[in-house]
Amino acid sequence: MNKKLYKIRVNWHGEIYEEHFHATSPGSAMMITCSKIAKDLGKTTSYVRKFFLSGKDNFKVEEVLNESGDN
């Protein structure tokens, strides 16, 4: 499977995180982001993932179409 570059922007209780990861799908890129944020904050990955999937509009995953990191 080929990995693509994704830009993930999330709002964690008013704190904005923007990350770039290579992943096989947008969902996989979001999981990587949740793992990183969980590690940074000392939380579990499932706790962070549930926050973002709670129905709030607090994350965005986009495929990056050029190598500069911009769409």
PDB file of N, CA, C and O in Angstrom:
ATOM      1  N   MET A   1       0.831  -1.179   0.000  1.00  0.00           N
ATOM      2  CA  MET A   1       0.000   0.000   0.000  1.00  0.00           C
ATOM      3  C   MET A   1       0.882   1.251   0.000  1.00  0.00           C
ATOM      4  O   MET A   1       1.866   1.336   0.734  1.00  0.00           O
ATOM      5  N   ASN A   2       0.513   2.194  -0.821  1.00  0.00           N
ATOM      6  CA  ASN A   2       1.267   3.445  -0.875  1.00  0.00           C
ATOM      7  C   ASN A   2       0.782   4.405   0.192  1.00  0.00           C
ATOM      8  O   ASN A   2      -0.415   4.543   0.444  1.00  0.00           O
ATOM      9  N   LYS A   3       1.741   5.059   0.804  1.00  0.00           N
ATOM     10  CA  LYS A   3       1.397   6.069   1.799  1.00  0.00           C
ATOM     11  C   LYS A   3       1.334   7.432   1.132  1.00  0.00           C
ATOM     12  O   LYS A   3       2.102   7.734   0.218  1.00  0.00           O
ATOM     13  N   LYS A   4       0.409   8.242   1.605  1.00  0.00           N
ATOM     14  CA  LYS A   4       0.249   9.613   1.128  1.00  0.00           C
ATOM     15  C   LYS A   4       0.544  10.555   2.287  1.00  0.00           C
ATOM     16  O   LYS A   4       0.499  10.157   3.451  1.00  0.00           O
ATOM     17  N   LEU A   5       0.842  11.788   1.961  1.00  0.00           N
ATOM     18  CA  LEU A   5       1.078  12.799   2.982  1.00  0.00           C
ATOM     19  C   LEU A   5      -0.239  13.484   3.317  1.00  0.00           C
ATOM     20  O   LEU A   5      -0.964  13.938   2.431  1.00  0.00           O
ATOM     21  N   TYR A   6      -0.537  13.551   4.618  1.00  0.00           N
ATOM     22  CA  TYR A   6      -1.755  14.196   5.080  1.00  0.00           C
ATOM     23  C   TYR A   6      -1.420  15.321   6.048  1.00  0.00           C
ATOM     24  O   TYR A   6      -0.477  15.233   6.834  1.00  0.00           O
ATOM     25  N   LYS A   7      -2.218  16.379   5.969  1.00  0.00           N
ATOM     26  CA  LYS A   7      -2.144  17.480   6.939  1.00  0.00           C
ATOM     27  C   LYS A   7      -3.349  17.325   7.852  1.00  0.00           C
ATOM     28  O   LYS A   7      -4.488  17.253   7.390  1.00  0.00           O
ATOM     29  N   ILE A   8      -3.086  17.277   9.145  1.00  0.00           N
ATOM     30  CA  ILE A   8      -4.139  17.110  10.133  1.00  0.00           C
ATOM     31  C   ILE A   8      -4.141  18.331  11.031  1.00  0.00           C
ATOM     32  O   ILE A   8      -3.111  18.691  11.602  1.00  0.00           O
ATOM     33  N   ARG A   9      -5.280  18.960  11.155  1.00  0.00           N
ATOM     34  CA  ARG A   9      -5.426  20.133  12.028  1.00  0.00           C
ATOM     35  C   ARG A   9      -6.525  19.804  13.028  1.00  0.00           C
ATOM     36  O   ARG A   9      -7.651  19.486  12.645  1.00  0.00           O
ATOM     37  N   VAL A  10      -6.190  19.884  14.313  1.00  0.00           N
ATOM     38  CA  VAL A  10      -7.148  19.542  15.350  1.00  0.00           C
ATOM     39  C   VAL A  10      -7.223  20.649  16.397  1.00  0.00           C
ATOM     40  O   VAL A  10      -6.262  21.386  16.616  1.00  0.00           O
ATOM     41  N   ASN A  11      -8.372  20.746  17.028  1.00  0.00           N
ATOM     42  CA  ASN A  11      -8.608  21.716  18.094  1.00  0.00           C
ATOM     43  C   ASN A  11      -8.839  20.928  19.376  1.00  0.00           C
ATOM     44  O   ASN A  11      -9.892  20.318  19.562  1.00  0.00           O
ATOM     45  N   TRP A  12      -7.843  20.946  20.260  1.00  0.00           N
ATOM     46  CA  TRP A  12      -7.933  20.245  21.539  1.00  0.00           C
ATOM     47  C   TRP A  12      -8.236  21.270  22.626  1.00  0.00           C
ATOM     48  O   TRP A  12      -7.321  21.894  23.164  1.00  0.00           O
ATOM     49  N   HIS A  13      -9.502  21.443  22.948  1.00  0.00           N
ATOM     50  CA  HIS A  13      -9.935  22.376  23.988  1.00  0.00           C
ATOM     51  C   HIS A  13      -9.347  23.775  23.776  1.00  0.00           C
ATOM     52  O   HIS A  13      -8.874  24.408  24.720  1.00  0.00           O
ATOM     53  N   GLY A  14      -9.383  24.245  22.535  1.00  0.00           N
ATOM     54  CA  GLY A  14      -8.900  25.580  22.212  1.00  0.00           C
ATOM     55  C   GLY A  14      -7.443  25.641  21.785  1.00  0.00           C
ATOM     56  O   GLY A  14      -6.996  26.670  21.278  1.00  0.00           O
ATOM     57  N   GLU A  15      -6.699  24.571  21.978  1.00  0.00           N
ATOM     58  CA  GLU A  15      -5.305  24.516  21.541  1.00  0.00           C
ATOM     59  C   GLU A  15      -5.245  23.846  20.169  1.00  0.00           C
ATOM     60  O   GLU A  15      -5.706  22.717  19.999  1.00  0.00           O
ATOM     61  N   ILE A  16      -4.675  24.550  19.198  1.00  0.00           N
ATOM     62  CA  ILE A  16      -4.625  24.046  17.821  1.00  0.00           C
ATOM     63  C   ILE A  16      -3.330  23.270  17.600  1.00  0.00           C
ATOM     64  O   ILE A  16      -2.236  23.755  17.888  1.00  0.00           O
ATOM     65  N   TYR A  17      -3.481  22.071  17.088  1.00  0.00           N
ATOM     66  CA  TYR A  17      -2.345  21.255  16.670  1.00  0.00           C
ATOM     67  C   TYR A  17      -2.429  21.089  15.162  1.00  0.00           C
ATOM     68  O   TYR A  17      -3.503  20.825  14.622  1.00  0.00           O
ATOM     69  N   GLU A  18      -1.314  21.241  14.490  1.00  0.00           N
ATOM     70  CA  GLU A  18      -1.256  20.948  13.055  1.00  0.00           C
ATOM     71  C   GLU A  18      -0.069  20.025  12.831  1.00  0.00           C
ATOM     72  O   GLU A  18       1.064  20.353  13.185  1.00  0.00           O
ATOM     73  N   GLU A  19      -0.337  18.880  12.247  1.00  0.00           N
ATOM     74  CA  GLU A  19       0.681  17.861  12.023  1.00  0.00           C
ATOM     75  C   GLU A  19       0.646  17.417  10.574  1.00  0.00           C
ATOM     76  O   GLU A  19      -0.367  17.570   9.891  1.00  0.00           O
ATOM     77  N   HIS A  20       1.752  16.868  10.112  1.00  0.00           N
ATOM     78  CA  HIS A  20       1.847  16.250   8.794  1.00  0.00           C
ATOM     79  C   HIS A  20       2.384  14.839   8.988  1.00  0.00           C
ATOM     80  O   HIS A  20       3.419  14.645   9.625  1.00  0.00           O
ATOM     81  N   PHE A  21       1.682  13.861   8.440  1.00  0.00           N
ATOM     82  CA  PHE A  21       2.106  12.467   8.555  1.00  0.00           C
ATOM     83  C   PHE A  21       1.883  11.743   7.235  1.00  0.00           C
ATOM     84  O   PHE A  21       0.945  12.043   6.495  1.00  0.00           O
ATOM     85  N   HIS A  22       2.760  10.787   6.953  1.00  0.00           N
ATOM     86  CA  HIS A  22       2.536   9.865   5.855  1.00  0.00           C
ATOM     87  C   HIS A  22       1.715   8.701   6.401  1.00  0.00           C
ATOM     88  O   HIS A  22       2.053   8.125   7.435  1.00  0.00           O
ATOM     89  N   ALA A  23       0.641   8.361   5.705  1.00  0.00           N
ATOM     90  CA  ALA A  23      -0.246   7.288   6.144  1.00  0.00           C
ATOM     91  C   ALA A  23      -0.945   6.689   4.929  1.00  0.00           C
ATOM     92  O   ALA A  23      -0.928   7.264   3.840  1.00  0.00           O
ATOM     93  N   THR A  24      -1.555   5.537   5.131  1.00  0.00           N
ATOM     94  CA  THR A  24      -2.241   4.853   4.031  1.00  0.00           C
ATOM     95  C   THR A  24      -3.648   5.385   3.792  1.00  0.00           C
ATOM     96  O   THR A  24      -4.228   5.135   2.736  1.00  0.00           O
ATOM     97  N   SER A  25      -4.211   6.121   4.764  1.00  0.00           N
ATOM     98  CA  SER A  25      -5.573   6.642   4.615  1.00  0.00           C
ATOM     99  C   SER A  25      -5.755   7.835   5.555  1.00  0.00           C
ATOM    100  O   SER A  25      -4.956   8.027   6.473  1.00  0.00           O
ATOM    101  N   PRO A  26      -6.793   8.630   5.334  1.00  0.00           N
ATOM    102  CA  PRO A  26      -7.073   9.732   6.253  1.00  0.00           C
ATOM    103  C   PRO A  26      -7.322   9.242   7.682  1.00  0.00           C
ATOM    104  O   PRO A  26      -6.885   9.877   8.642  1.00  0.00           O
ATOM    105  N   GLY A  27      -8.014   8.127   7.823  1.00  0.00           N
ATOM    106  CA  GLY A  27      -8.280   7.574   9.154  1.00  0.00           C
ATOM    107  C   GLY A  27      -7.008   7.157   9.868  1.00  0.00           C
ATOM    108  O   GLY A  27      -6.865   7.358  11.074  1.00  0.00           O
ATOM    109  N   SER A  28      -6.097   6.582   9.121  1.00  0.00           N
ATOM    110  CA  SER A  28      -4.812   6.188   9.685  1.00  0.00           C
ATOM    111  C   SER A  28      -4.005   7.409  10.114  1.00  0.00           C
ATOM    112  O   SER A  28      -3.358   7.390  11.161  1.00  0.00           O
ATOM    113  N   ALA A  29      -4.041   8.463   9.313  1.00  0.00           N
ATOM    114  CA  ALA A  29      -3.343   9.704   9.667  1.00  0.00           C
ATOM    115  C   ALA A  29      -3.925  10.297  10.943  1.00  0.00           C
ATOM    116  O   ALA A  29      -3.187  10.821  11.778  1.00  0.00           O
ATOM    117  N   MET A  30      -5.234  10.219  11.100  1.00  0.00           N
ATOM    118  CA  MET A  30      -5.868  10.738  12.307  1.00  0.00           C
ATOM    119  C   MET A  30      -5.476   9.907  13.520  1.00  0.00           C
ATOM    120  O   MET A  30      -5.262  10.457  14.600  1.00  0.00           O
ATOM    121  N   MET A  31      -5.379   8.594  13.360  1.00  0.00           N
ATOM    122  CA  MET A  31      -4.966   7.732  14.470  1.00  0.00           C
ATOM    123  C   MET A  31      -3.537   8.053  14.912  1.00  0.00           C
ATOM    124  O   MET A  31      -3.249   8.085  16.108  1.00  0.00           O
ATOM    125  N   ILE A  32      -2.653   8.289  13.959  1.00  0.00           N
ATOM    126  CA  ILE A  32      -1.273   8.658  14.280  1.00  0.00           C
ATOM    127  C   ILE A  32      -1.271   9.969  15.069  1.00  0.00           C
ATOM    128  O   ILE A  32      -0.548  10.113  16.056  1.00  0.00           O
ATOM    129  N   THR A  33      -2.088  10.918  14.620  1.00  0.00           N
ATOM    130  CA  THR A  33      -2.188  12.207  15.307  1.00  0.00           C
ATOM    131  C   THR A  33      -2.705  12.026  16.734  1.00  0.00           C
ATOM    132  O   THR A  33      -2.161  12.616  17.668  1.00  0.00           O
ATOM    133  N   CYS A  34      -3.737  11.224  16.906  1.00  0.00           N
ATOM    134  CA  CYS A  34      -4.288  10.976  18.241  1.00  0.00           C
ATOM    135  C   CYS A  34      -3.237  10.353  19.155  1.00  0.00           C
ATOM    136  O   CYS A  34      -3.140  10.710  20.329  1.00  0.00           O
ATOM    137  N   SER A  35      -2.465   9.439  18.624  1.00  0.00           N
ATOM    138  CA  SER A  35      -1.406   8.804  19.418  1.00  0.00           C
ATOM    139  C   SER A  35      -0.362   9.813  19.857  1.00  0.00           C
ATOM    140  O   SER A  35       0.089   9.790  21.003  1.00  0.00           O
ATOM    141  N   LYS A  36       0.026  10.705  18.943  1.00  0.00           N
ATOM    142  CA  LYS A  36       1.034  11.715  19.269  1.00  0.00           C
ATOM    143  C   LYS A  36       0.512  12.689  20.322  1.00  0.00           C
ATOM    144  O   LYS A  36       1.215  13.003  21.282  1.00  0.00           O
ATOM    145  N   ILE A  37      -0.723  13.167  20.143  1.00  0.00           N
ATOM    146  CA  ILE A  37      -1.303  14.100  21.100  1.00  0.00           C
ATOM    147  C   ILE A  37      -1.449  13.429  22.465  1.00  0.00           C
ATOM    148  O   ILE A  37      -1.151  14.037  23.493  1.00  0.00           O
ATOM    149  N   ALA A  38      -1.908  12.179  22.473  1.00  0.00           N
ATOM    150  CA  ALA A  38      -2.057  11.444  23.735  1.00  0.00           C
ATOM    151  C   ALA A  38      -0.721  11.340  24.460  1.00  0.00           C
ATOM    152  O   ALA A  38      -0.651  11.546  25.672  1.00  0.00           O
ATOM    153  N   LYS A  39       0.318  11.028  23.734  1.00  0.00           N
ATOM    154  CA  LYS A  39       1.651  10.920  24.344  1.00  0.00           C
ATOM    155  C   LYS A  39       2.099  12.275  24.893  1.00  0.00           C
ATOM    156  O   LYS A  39       2.609  12.359  26.010  1.00  0.00           O
ATOM    157  N   ASP A  40       1.905  13.334  24.103  1.00  0.00           N
ATOM    158  CA  ASP A  40       2.306  14.680  24.533  1.00  0.00           C
ATOM    159  C   ASP A  40       1.567  15.129  25.797  1.00  0.00           C
ATOM    160  O   ASP A  40       2.141  15.816  26.642  1.00  0.00           O
ATOM    161  N   LEU A  41       0.296  14.741  25.925  1.00  0.00           N
ATOM    162  CA  LEU A  41      -0.542  15.198  27.036  1.00  0.00           C
ATOM    163  C   LEU A  41      -0.636  14.213  28.197  1.00  0.00           C
ATOM    164  O   LEU A  41      -1.236  14.519  29.227  1.00  0.00           O
ATOM    165  N   GLY A  42      -0.039  13.027  28.031  1.00  0.00           N
ATOM    166  CA  GLY A  42      -0.127  12.019  29.088  1.00  0.00           C
ATOM    167  C   GLY A  42      -1.503  11.397  29.204  1.00  0.00           C
ATOM    168  O   GLY A  42      -1.919  10.984  30.287  1.00  0.00           O
ATOM    169  N   LYS A  43      -2.210  11.332  28.082  1.00  0.00           N
ATOM    170  CA  LYS A  43      -3.550  10.731  28.038  1.00  0.00           C
ATOM    171  C   LYS A  43      -3.475   9.421  27.254  1.00  0.00           C
ATOM    172  O   LYS A  43      -2.442   9.114  26.659  1.00  0.00           O
ATOM    173  N   THR A  44      -4.559   8.652  27.250  1.00  0.00           N
ATOM    174  CA  THR A  44      -4.596   7.451  26.422  1.00  0.00           C
ATOM    175  C   THR A  44      -5.043   7.825  25.011  1.00  0.00           C
ATOM    176  O   THR A  44      -5.743   8.817  24.809  1.00  0.00           O
ATOM    177  N   THR A  45      -4.635   7.029  24.058  1.00  0.00           N
ATOM    178  CA  THR A  45      -5.023   7.272  22.664  1.00  0.00           C
ATOM    179  C   THR A  45      -6.541   7.186  22.511  1.00  0.00           C
ATOM    180  O   THR A  45      -7.132   7.979  21.778  1.00  0.00           O
ATOM    181  N   SER A  46      -7.170   6.239  23.188  1.00  0.00           N
ATOM    182  CA  SER A  46      -8.628   6.100  23.058  1.00  0.00           C
ATOM    183  C   SER A  46      -9.362   7.314  23.630  1.00  0.00           C
ATOM    184  O   SER A  46     -10.395   7.715  23.095  1.00  0.00           O
ATOM    185  N   TYR A  47      -8.847   7.896  24.700  1.00  0.00           N
ATOM    186  CA  TYR A  47      -9.455   9.104  25.276  1.00  0.00           C
ATOM    187  C   TYR A  47      -9.414  10.256  24.270  1.00  0.00           C
ATOM    188  O   TYR A  47     -10.407  10.957  24.069  1.00  0.00           O
ATOM    189  N   VAL A  48      -8.260  10.437  23.648  1.00  0.00           N
ATOM    190  CA  VAL A  48      -8.092  11.513  22.669  1.00  0.00           C
ATOM    191  C   VAL A  48      -8.960  11.251  21.444  1.00  0.00           C
ATOM    192  O   VAL A  48      -9.632  12.160  20.955  1.00  0.00           O
ATOM    193  N   ARG A  49      -8.951  10.024  20.949  1.00  0.00           N
ATOM    194  CA  ARG A  49      -9.739   9.669  19.761  1.00  0.00           C
ATOM    195  C   ARG A  49     -11.233   9.902  20.023  1.00  0.00           C
ATOM    196  O   ARG A  49     -11.930  10.447  19.167  1.00  0.00           O
ATOM    197  N   LYS A  50     -11.720   9.499  21.185  1.00  0.00           N
ATOM    198  CA  LYS A  50     -13.140   9.694  21.508  1.00  0.00           C
ATOM    199  C   LYS A  50     -13.508  11.171  21.545  1.00  0.00           C
ATOM    200  O   LYS A  50     -14.605  11.549  21.135  1.00  0.00           O
ATOM    201  N   PHE A  51     -12.597  12.008  22.034  1.00  0.00           N
ATOM    202  CA  PHE A  51     -12.852  13.449  22.044  1.00  0.00           C
ATOM    203  C   PHE A  51     -13.069  13.959  20.627  1.00  0.00           C
ATOM    204  O   PHE A  51     -14.015  14.707  20.379  1.00  0.00           O
ATOM    205  N   PHE A  52     -12.205  13.565  19.694  1.00  0.00           N
ATOM    206  CA  PHE A  52     -12.309  14.061  18.325  1.00  0.00           C
ATOM    207  C   PHE A  52     -13.484  13.452  17.574  1.00  0.00           C
ATOM    208  O   PHE A  52     -14.017  14.082  16.661  1.00  0.00           O
ATOM    209  N   LEU A  53     -13.893  12.265  17.930  1.00  0.00           N
ATOM    210  CA  LEU A  53     -15.001  11.609  17.238  1.00  0.00           C
ATOM    211  C   LEU A  53     -16.343  11.824  17.932  1.00  0.00           C
ATOM    212  O   LEU A  53     -17.321  11.146  17.617  1.00  0.00           O
ATOM    213  N   SER A  54     -16.392  12.757  18.867  1.00  0.00           N
ATOM    214  CA  SER A  54     -17.607  12.985  19.654  1.00  0.00           C
ATOM    215  C   SER A  54     -18.688  13.768  18.909  1.00  0.00           C
ATOM    216  O   SER A  54     -19.721  14.104  19.487  1.00  0.00           O
ATOM    217  N   GLY A  55     -18.453  14.059  17.635  1.00  0.00           N
ATOM    218  CA  GLY A  55     -19.457  14.762  16.858  1.00  0.00           C
ATOM    219  C   GLY A  55     -19.196  16.245  16.723  1.00  0.00           C
ATOM    220  O   GLY A  55     -19.896  16.932  15.980  1.00  0.00           O
ATOM    221  N   LYS A  56     -18.204  16.746  17.427  1.00  0.00           N
ATOM    222  CA  LYS A  56     -17.852  18.157  17.310  1.00  0.00           C
ATOM    223  C   LYS A  56     -17.021  18.354  16.045  1.00  0.00           C
ATOM    224  O   LYS A  56     -16.353  17.428  15.587  1.00  0.00           O
ATOM    225  N   ASP A  57     -17.063  19.529  15.498  1.00  0.00           N
ATOM    226  CA  ASP A  57     -16.271  19.845  14.304  1.00  0.00           C
ATOM    227  C   ASP A  57     -14.907  20.371  14.756  1.00  0.00           C
ATOM    228  O   ASP A  57     -14.621  21.562  14.642  1.00  0.00           O
ATOM    229  N   ASN A  58     -14.068  19.463  15.271  1.00  0.00           N
ATOM    230  CA  ASN A  58     -12.804  19.900  15.847  1.00  0.00           C
ATOM    231  C   ASN A  58     -11.569  19.265  15.225  1.00  0.00           C
ATOM    232  O   ASN A  58     -10.483  19.318  15.801  1.00  0.00           O
ATOM    233  N   PHE A  59     -11.734  18.660  14.039  1.00  0.00           N
ATOM    234  CA  PHE A  59     -10.560  18.165  13.333  1.00  0.00           C
ATOM    235  C   PHE A  59     -10.799  18.174  11.827  1.00  0.00           C
ATOM    236  O   PHE A  59     -11.933  18.114  11.353  1.00  0.00           O
ATOM    237  N   LYS A  60      -9.689  18.252  11.093  1.00  0.00           N
ATOM    238  CA  LYS A  60      -9.751  18.250   9.637  1.00  0.00           C
ATOM    239  C   LYS A  60      -8.525  17.494   9.121  1.00  0.00           C
ATOM    240  O   LYS A  60      -7.402  17.752   9.554  1.00  0.00           O
ATOM    241  N   VAL A  61      -8.748  16.571   8.205  1.00  0.00           N
ATOM    242  CA  VAL A  61      -7.669  15.799   7.592  1.00  0.00           C
ATOM    243  C   VAL A  61      -7.712  16.059   6.095  1.00  0.00           C
ATOM    244  O   VAL A  61      -8.745  15.867   5.453  1.00  0.00           O
ATOM    245  N   GLU A  62      -6.577  16.501   5.537  1.00  0.00           N
ATOM    246  CA  GLU A  62      -6.502  16.790   4.107  1.00  0.00           C
ATOM    247  C   GLU A  62      -5.289  16.087   3.510  1.00  0.00           C
ATOM    248  O   GLU A  62      -4.231  16.031   4.136  1.00  0.00           O
ATOM    249  N   GLU A  63      -5.438  15.557   2.317  1.00  0.00           N
ATOM    250  CA  GLU A  63      -4.289  15.016   1.600  1.00  0.00           C
ATOM    251  C   GLU A  63      -3.475  16.186   1.046  1.00  0.00           C
ATOM    252  O   GLU A  63      -4.029  17.118   0.463  1.00  0.00           O
ATOM    253  N   VAL A  64      -2.166  16.127   1.233  1.00  0.00           N
ATOM    254  CA  VAL A  64      -1.287  17.162   0.706  1.00  0.00           C
ATOM    255  C   VAL A  64      -0.917  16.767  -0.715  1.00  0.00           C
ATOM    256  O   VAL A  64      -0.416  15.670  -0.962  1.00  0.00           O
ATOM    257  N   LEU A  65      -1.171  17.678  -1.639  1.00  0.00           N
ATOM    258  CA  LEU A  65      -0.990  17.348  -3.049  1.00  0.00           C
ATOM    259  C   LEU A  65       0.371  17.737  -3.612  1.00  0.00           C
ATOM    260  O   LEU A  65       0.736  17.307  -4.706  1.00  0.00           O
ATOM    261  N   ASN A  66       1.128  18.553  -2.866  1.00  0.00           N
ATOM    262  CA  ASN A  66       2.475  18.890  -3.320  1.00  0.00           C
ATOM    263  C   ASN A  66       3.447  18.724  -2.171  1.00  0.00           C
ATOM    264  O   ASN A  66       3.033  18.654  -1.013  1.00  0.00           O
ATOM    265  N   GLU A  67       4.718  18.660  -2.472  1.00  0.00           N
ATOM    266  CA  GLU A  67       5.741  18.358  -1.476  1.00  0.00           C
ATOM    267  C   GLU A  67       6.044  19.498  -0.514  1.00  0.00           C
ATOM    268  O   GLU A  67       6.726  19.275   0.487  1.00  0.00           O
ATOM    269  N   SER A  68       5.565  20.711  -0.776  1.00  0.00           N
ATOM    270  CA  SER A  68       5.850  21.824   0.112  1.00  0.00           C
ATOM    271  C   SER A  68       5.023  21.767   1.388  1.00  0.00           C
ATOM    272  O   SER A  68       5.275  22.528   2.322  1.00  0.00           O
ATOM    273  N   GLY A  69       4.028  20.863   1.441  1.00  0.00           N
ATOM    274  CA  GLY A  69       3.196  20.742   2.638  1.00  0.00           C
ATOM    275  C   GLY A  69       1.926  21.562   2.581  1.00  0.00           C
ATOM    276  O   GLY A  69       1.144  21.564   3.532  1.00  0.00           O
ATOM    277  N   ASP A  70       1.705  22.276   1.453  1.00  0.00           N
ATOM    278  CA  ASP A  70       0.488  23.077   1.284  1.00  0.00           C
ATOM    279  C   ASP A  70      -0.414  22.407   0.256  1.00  0.00           C
ATOM    280  O   ASP A  70       0.065  21.692  -0.624  1.00  0.00           O
ATOM    281  N   ASN A  71      -1.703  22.636   0.365  1.00  0.00           N
ATOM    282  CA  ASN A  71      -2.640  22.141  -0.660  1.00  0.00           C
ATOM    283  C   ASN A  71      -2.911  23.187  -1.686  1.00  0.00           C
ATOM    284  O   ASN A  71      -3.674  22.951  -2.622  1.00  0.00           O
TER     285      ASN A  71
END
